[in-house]
Amino acid sequence: LAHEVAHADLGHVAKAQAIGTGMNIGIFILDQIIPGSGYITPLVADLGVMRPFSRQEEYEADAHGVQILQRAGYNGKQVMGNTLTWLLQTAGQSGGFFETHPGTDDRIQRIHDLS
């Protein structure tokens, strides 16, 4: 939860909404110029143009999530690391080319490397 709060706190959510709105307006205008072209929206989204957050933003949210947990009195690095370890064990590794989230192992290591 701290990771998701961090996305909002860092402005990632607002940025993603602005990009999504801009893309939708662009697709609408294109569809007015070339009727039927609005059907490319799912294709554009699938190619990663409309991904919610970048990998860098995911790293930032992990680090800020640790800070949020620490301010709440928890061991942020341990909680985030344990959560990601659990995710790795239950969902498997992520981080392929078209994935929005970096590899889980890399995220765990970066959290452990935080000062």
C-alpha positions as CSV (number, residue, x, y, z in Angstrom):
1,L,0.0,0.0,0.0
2,A,2.9,2.4,0.8
3,H,4.2,1.8,-2.7
4,E,0.8,2.9,-4.3
5,V,0.5,5.9,-1.9
6,A,4.0,6.8,-3.0
7,H,3.0,6.9,-6.7
8,A,0.3,9.5,-5.8
9,D,2.6,11.4,-3.5
10,L,5.3,11.7,-6.1
11,G,2.8,12.9,-8.8
12,H,3.0,9.7,-10.9
13,V,-0.8,9.2,-10.9
14,A,-1.5,12.7,-12.1
15,K,1.1,12.4,-14.8
16,A,-0.3,9.1,-16.0
17,Q,-3.8,10.6,-16.1
18,A,-2.6,13.6,-18.1
19,I,-0.8,11.3,-20.6
20,G,-3.9,9.1,-20.9
21,T,-6.1,12.1,-21.4
22,G,-3.8,13.5,-24.0
23,M,-3.6,10.2,-25.9
24,N,-7.4,9.9,-25.8
25,I,-7.8,13.4,-27.3
26,G,-5.2,12.6,-29.9
27,I,-6.9,9.4,-30.9
28,F,-10.3,11.2,-31.0
29,I,-8.9,13.9,-33.3
30,L,-7.2,11.3,-35.5
31,D,-10.5,9.4,-35.7
32,Q,-12.2,12.6,-36.9
33,I,-9.6,13.0,-39.7
34,I,-9.4,9.3,-40.6
35,P,-12.6,7.6,-39.7
36,G,-12.1,4.2,-38.0
37,S,-8.6,5.0,-36.9
38,G,-9.8,5.2,-33.3
39,Y,-9.7,1.4,-33.2
40,I,-5.9,1.6,-32.9
41,T,-6.2,2.7,-29.2
42,P,-6.0,-0.8,-27.8
43,L,-3.0,-1.5,-30.1
44,V,-1.2,1.6,-28.9
45,A,-1.9,0.7,-25.3
46,D,-0.6,-2.8,-25.8
47,L,2.6,-1.5,-27.3
48,G,3.3,0.3,-24.0
49,V,2.6,3.9,-25.0
50,M,-0.1,4.2,-22.3
51,R,1.6,2.2,-19.5
52,P,0.6,3.6,-16.1
53,F,4.2,4.1,-14.7
54,S,7.7,3.9,-16.0
55,R,10.2,1.5,-14.5
56,Q,12.0,4.6,-13.0
57,E,8.8,5.7,-11.4
58,E,8.4,2.2,-10.0
59,Y,11.9,2.4,-8.4
60,E,11.0,5.9,-7.1
61,A,7.8,4.6,-5.6
62,D,9.6,1.7,-3.9
63,A,12.1,4.1,-2.3
64,H,9.4,6.6,-1.2
65,G,7.3,3.7,0.0
66,V,10.2,2.7,2.3
67,Q,10.2,6.3,3.7
68,I,6.5,6.3,4.2
69,L,6.7,3.1,6.2
70,Q,9.6,4.4,8.3
71,R,7.7,7.6,9.1
72,A,4.8,5.3,10.3
73,G,7.2,3.5,12.7
74,Y,7.9,0.4,10.6
75,N,11.2,-1.0,9.2
76,G,10.4,0.2,5.7
77,K,13.3,-1.7,4.0
78,Q,12.3,-4.9,5.7
79,V,8.5,-4.5,4.9
80,M,9.0,-3.6,1.3
81,G,11.7,-6.2,0.8
82,N,9.5,-8.9,2.4
83,T,6.5,-7.8,0.3
84,L,8.6,-8.0,-3.0
85,T,10.1,-11.3,-2.0
86,W,6.5,-12.7,-1.4
87,L,5.5,-11.3,-4.8
88,L,8.5,-13.0,-6.4
89,Q,7.6,-16.3,-4.8
90,T,3.9,-16.1,-5.7
91,A,3.8,-14.3,-9.0
92,G,7.3,-15.0,-10.4
93,Q,9.9,-12.8,-11.9
94,S,8.8,-9.7,-13.9
95,G,10.8,-7.1,-15.8
96,G,10.6,-8.2,-19.4
97,F,10.9,-5.7,-22.2
98,F,7.2,-4.8,-22.3
99,E,6.7,-5.0,-18.6
100,T,6.0,-1.8,-16.7
101,H,7.6,-3.0,-13.5
102,P,11.3,-3.7,-13.2
103,G,12.5,-7.2,-12.3
104,T,11.5,-8.2,-8.8
105,D,15.0,-9.3,-7.9
106,D,16.4,-5.9,-9.0
107,R,13.7,-4.1,-7.0
108,I,14.5,-6.1,-3.9
109,Q,18.3,-5.4,-4.3
110,R,17.7,-1.6,-4.8
111,I,15.6,-1.5,-1.6
112,H,18.3,-3.2,0.4
113,D,20.9,-0.8,-1.1
114,L,18.9,2.3,0.1
115,S,20.8,4.4,2.7
